[in-house]
Amino acid sequence: MLRVLARYCGSTALALSMHTHQVATAVWRWRRDPAPVEALLRSVAANNLVLVSSGGSDWIAGSGKAERVEGGWRITARKIFASGAPVGDVLVTSAVWDDPQNGPTVLHFALSLRASDVKVLDTWRVLGMRATGSHDIAIDGAFVPDAGIMLRRPQGKWHLLFHVISLLAIPLIYSVYLGVAEAARDIALERARNRRNGQDVSYLVGEMENELTTARFAYQDMLEAAATAEPNEQATNRVMAGRAILARSAIRSVEKAMEVAGGVAFYRDLGLERRFRDVQAARFQAHELAQSLQGLYGLPPPAQDHEVIGVGHDARAEVLLQPELLPSQHKPAHVEIGQQG
């Protein structure tokens, strides 16, 4: 569904994927431990609620502040990349509580986007995926009752949750980028058939098709992993390697589509210009992934003054996910998976 929708509007598909993966993750949890998520899932089904994720803000470290008050928590935070925020109903997010006994603890919960102390800020001015409405969200003292906490985990430590997210969310999200690349391919081929100058672009078409085929292979393997694998480090490795391959090949496929179409691709009316901008979003979120995977394998965090731009992050992430590629002294003896609670 998301892949097909993305052929027509990548932004709509990407925003929907953020809702869909939140539901999929909650359903996975419900099948094993219903109590923390059943009320949320029932509300989504009964009231057609749209879920918004703050994953772009949070990942393994979490963000925002949770203050202990009578009966619950007072939350202060600013979340970024909240796709679908203008039409969303519920923000699925987290904040950090400085537990005096156990140290910094990330609390996961849901907040109504209609609450007076939750505000969508008009900040989404970006290169591509412009219609996702991925604005910042300011949370100013919102109250979350004790019963509203869906999960607690130590800050900065790898948790089973991230294996589940990798296994279920990443294939859904990256199906969108495959759909965008497929749309660009169709537009480019139609344009090439109507060329009047007789220029031979068959070699460019072949390069475009090769990249798109590679992306499709990676996507199929990600889907197979999501359908058959249990969430663990091997499954995360498999899906994230597929994500890196798909992202790289989808971007290259759209670049080749621009070349196949020729100069007319520069015009908005053809539709390739938007697909080219939209597919660039497949590059990002990799820096946080690399940092968190270093924590998974017990490696020191990367130096703060060292930045790798774009797809280069993926190569580092792939190595971090595959212990056999690491020097023996860096291979983890075990992976500590936190307990759900």
N, C-alpha and C positions, 0 to 999 in steps of 0.2 A: 504493500500500500504506500509506504513512505517513498520507496524508490520510484514508483509510477508517478506519484504526486510531484516529486521533485523535477520530473521532466517538464512540468508546466510552471511550477513556482518553487524554487529551492527554498525560499524564505518560509513559505507556509509549511512545507514538509519539515524543515529543520525545527521550527517552533513546535510542531506536532510531535516530533520525535522526543522532545524534552518532556512533554506530558506522558507520552507512551512509555518511555523507559522508567519513569517514576512509578507508573502503575505496575509495570512488569516486575520491578524490584520489590514493590510492596506485596505483590501476589506470591513471589518466591518466598518471602518471609512468612506470609499468612499460611502457606502450606506446611510450614514447619513450626511456627509459633504465632498463632492467630491474634492473640490479645493486643499486642502493641499497634497493629495496623488495621484491624478489622473495622473500626469506626471510620477511619479515613476511606477505606475501599467502599464501604457501604454508602458513604456520602457522595463519593464520586459517581457511583452507579445510580443512586436515587435522584441526584440533583444535577447530573451532567456537568460536574465540576471540571474545570481546567486546572491542572497542576503546573506550577512553575518551579523550576529547579534553580538552586543557587550554586550548583557544582563548580561553576567558573570561579567562585570566590573561595571555595572551601577545601576540597580534596582532603589530603591526609592531616593537614594542620588545623583546619577549621578557621573561622574568622568571626569577629564580633565578641561581645562580652555578655555572659550570663551571670546575673547577680542573684544570690539566694534571698528570697523574701518569704513571708508566711504563705504557705500553701502552694508554692511554686517558684517561678523564676521571672526576673525582669530582664528583658533582652534589649541590648543596644548594638546596632551593627549597620554596616552599609555593604550591600551585596551587589556584585557586578555580573554582567552577562546573563541576566535573568530573562531568557527568551520567552516571549508570549506574555510578558508582564502587563501590557495594556488591556488584555482580555482575560487574564488569569483570575482565578478565584482563590487558590490556596498556594502559598509559598512553602515548599518543602526545603528546610534549611537547617542550620546548626549554629551554635555559638559555644564559646569556651568558658567553662567555669573553673576558677582557681580553687579546686578542692583542697582544703587545709590538710587532709590526711593523705590523699592519693596523688596530689599534684594536678596540673592542668588536665581537665577532662572535657571532651567534646560532647555536647548534648545535641541530639537530633530531634526535630519536632516540626510541626506544621503550624503556619499562621495564616489567618484570613487576610487577603489583600484588600479587603474592604474596611479593615480596622482603621480607626483614626490615627493610630500611632505607627502605621505602616504606609509608606508613601512611595509611589513610583516617580522617579526623577527622569526628566526628559534629557537623556544623555547620549542616545544611540546615534552618533554621527560617524559612519564607518565606510570602509571600502566596499564591502559586499554583504550579502544577506541583510540588506537594509530594512526589509519588511518584517524581520523577526521580532522587532520591538524589544530588543534585548537590553532594556534600560537598566540603570542602577535602581536599587530599592533601599530606602532608608528606613530603619527600624528604630524607633525612638521610645524606649521604655515599654515595649509590648509585654503583656503578661502571658506566661505559659504555665498552666497548672502542672502539678507533679504527674498527674495521669496522662498529660500530653507528651511526655518524653518517650519517644519510640526506641531510642538506643543511647547508651552511654559507652564511651571508649576513651582510652588514654590518648592524649594529643600526641601527634607525631609518630605513632606506632602503627604499623600495618595491621589492618583488621579484616576479618572475613568479608565485611561489607564491600571492600574495594575489589575483591575477587568477583563478587556477585555483580557489581557495577560493570567491571570489565567484560564479564561474560555476557551480560544481558543488554547493557546500554550501548556499548560501543558498536556492535553490529547494526543496531537500529539507527544510530546517529549517522554512521558512515554509509548506510544504504542511500542516504540523501545525496551524498557527493557522487556516488555512482550514477544515480538518476540524472544529476546535473550533467555529468560527462556524456551520458547516453543522449541527452537532448542536444548537446553541442555537436556530437557526431552526426546526428540526423540532419541538423541544420546545415552543417558543412557539406555533407554529401549532396543534399538537394541543390545547394549553390554550385557545387562542382559540376553537376549534370547540366547546368544551364550556362556554363561558361561559353563565351562566344569566341575567345581567342585561341581555342584549341590547345592551350597549354597542358602538358602532361603533368598531372599531380598525383599519379597513381602511387608513386613512392611515398608521398606525404600521407596519402590515404592509408597505405600499408602500415606506416609508423603509428598513425592514429589508432588503427584497429589493433595493433599489437599492444599498445599501452592499455586500451580499453579491455582487451581480453585478459591481460594480467590483473587488472582491477577486479574483473568479474571472478576470476579464479580465487583471488584473495577473499572476496566477499562470500563466496560459496563455502569456503573453509571456515570462515567466522560463523556463518549460520549453522554449519554442522557442529561446531564446538558448542554453540549456545544451546543446541537441541539435545546434545548427548553427553556433554562433559559436566563434571561436578566442579564447583568453583574452588580452585586451588592455584598454586603458582604455575603449574604446567598449563592449565587452561588460560590463565592470564597471559602467559608467554605466547601462546598460540594466537589468541585474539589480537594482542597488541602488535605482534609481528604482521598479522594480516592487515591491521589498521595502517601501519606504516607503509606497507606495499600498496594498499588501495589508495591512500592519500597521494602518494608520489605518482602513481600511474594515472589517477584521475586528473591531476593537475597537468601532467604532460600530455594526456590525451586531448584536453581542452586547448592547450597551447597549439597542438598540431591541427586541431579543428580550425583555429584562427588562420593558420597558414594555408590550409586547404581552401578556405573560403576566399582568401586574398584580402585586398584592401577594403572591400566592402564590410569585412568583419569589424572594422573600426566604427561603423555606424550603429547607433542604438537600435534602429528599426529592425535589423536582421535578427537580433536576439542573442548573438554570440557574446557581445560585450558584457551583458549581464551575467551570462553563465561563466565567463572568464573571471569576473569579479567574485561571484559567489563561491566558486570552487576553491578560491584561495583560503577560505576559512578552514579547509581541511588541514592546513599546516599547523594550526595553533593548538594550545593546551598541552604541548609536549614538554615544556620546561618543567611544569609542575609534576608531570608524570615521571620524568627522569629523576627529579629530587626524591620523590616518594619511593621509587624503585630502589634507589640507593639505600634508603632506610630498610626496605624489605630484605636486602641482602647484607645488611650490616656494614655498608660502605660509608665513608665520611661524606658529608654533603659537598657539592661542588663549590668552588671558590666563588664568592659573590661578585668578583670583578670579571668573571669569565662568562661570556654570553655566546651562544651559538644560535644563529638565526635560521628560522624556517625548518625545512625538512631535515637539516643536519641533526636536530634534536632526536629524530626518530632512530638514527643509527646508534646513538648513545643509548637510547631506551631499549633497543633490541638486544644490545650486548648485556645490559643490566638485567634483562629478563632471562638470559640464558647462562646459567652458572658454568656450563661446560666451556664457554668462551672466556671465562675469567681465569687469571692466574690462580694456581692452587691455593695460595695463601689467602685469597679473598673469597673462596667458595664458602657459603654458609653451611654450618653444621646442621642447622635446622631453621625453619621459618616459624616465628611466633605468631599465631593467629589469635586475636583477641576473642573473648567470649561475648556473645550477644547478651544484652541485658536491658 
